[in-house]
Amino acid sequence: MKCFMGDAHSVLRVLLSGDYLILHGEENKSSTVYLLSIRHHRQPTFKFAR
């Protein structure tokens, strides 16, 4: 887990769990929590049309 500090009132955490990237943001001033989960996949090769 990585933690990125914004100003003195907010924090953003990044978590990787399997195929998911999870962003967890907290804003202490208004007691608000934001959660975003993104499913990602890897594509090892690309085929370009000629």
BAMI-355577 format. One record per residue (C-alpha): chain; x, y, z; residue in one letter. Coordinates in nm, 3 decimals, always signed. Each point is the difference from the previous one (the first is absolute). Example, Ala and Ser with C-alpha at 12.3 -4.5 7.8 and 13.67 -1.06 7.14 Angstrom:
<rs>
- A, +1.230, -0.450, +0.780, A
- A, +0.137, +0.344, -0.066, S
</rs>
This chain:
<rs>
- A, +0.000, +0.000, +0.000, M
- A, +0.129, +0.344, -0.089, K
- A, -0.116, +0.312, +0.172, C
- A, +0.004, +0.343, -0.164, F
- A, -0.052, +0.303, +0.216, M
- A, -0.191, +0.291, -0.147, G
- A, -0.045, +0.296, +0.228, D
- A, -0.030, -0.036, +0.377, A
- A, -0.363, -0.108, -0.035, H
- A, +0.008, -0.276, -0.262, S
- A, +0.170, -0.331, -0.078, V
- A, -0.001, -0.233, -0.303, L
- A, +0.087, -0.369, +0.033, R
- A, +0.067, -0.236, -0.292, V
- A, -0.050, -0.375, +0.046, L
- A, +0.055, -0.283, -0.250, L
- A, -0.206, -0.314, +0.053, S
- A, +0.013, -0.264, -0.273, G
- A, -0.152, +0.155, -0.312, D
- A, -0.121, +0.311, +0.183, Y
- A, +0.148, +0.342, +0.064, L
- A, -0.172, +0.161, +0.298, I
- A, +0.024, +0.372, +0.077, L
- A, -0.108, +0.101, +0.349, H
- A, -0.019, +0.371, +0.073, G
- A, -0.079, +0.163, +0.332, E
- A, -0.080, +0.362, +0.061, E
- A, +0.019, +0.066, +0.373, N
- A, -0.143, +0.349, -0.014, K
- A, -0.346, -0.120, -0.115, S
- A, +0.033, -0.363, +0.122, S
- A, -0.047, -0.122, -0.359, T
- A, +0.140, -0.327, -0.134, V
- A, +0.033, -0.072, -0.374, Y
- A, +0.049, -0.351, -0.135, L
- A, +0.073, -0.090, -0.363, L
- A, +0.067, -0.355, -0.117, S
- A, +0.128, -0.064, -0.354, I
- A, +0.041, -0.345, -0.153, R
- A, +0.302, -0.020, -0.226, H
- A, +0.137, -0.268, -0.230, H
- A, +0.324, -0.044, -0.181, R
- A, +0.022, -0.044, -0.372, Q
- A, +0.344, -0.146, -0.075, P
- A, -0.004, +0.065, -0.376, T
- A, -0.161, +0.232, -0.248, F
- A, -0.099, -0.074, -0.359, K
- A, +0.000, +0.297, -0.232, F
- A, -0.188, -0.020, -0.330, A
- A, +0.215, +0.061, -0.307, R
</rs>
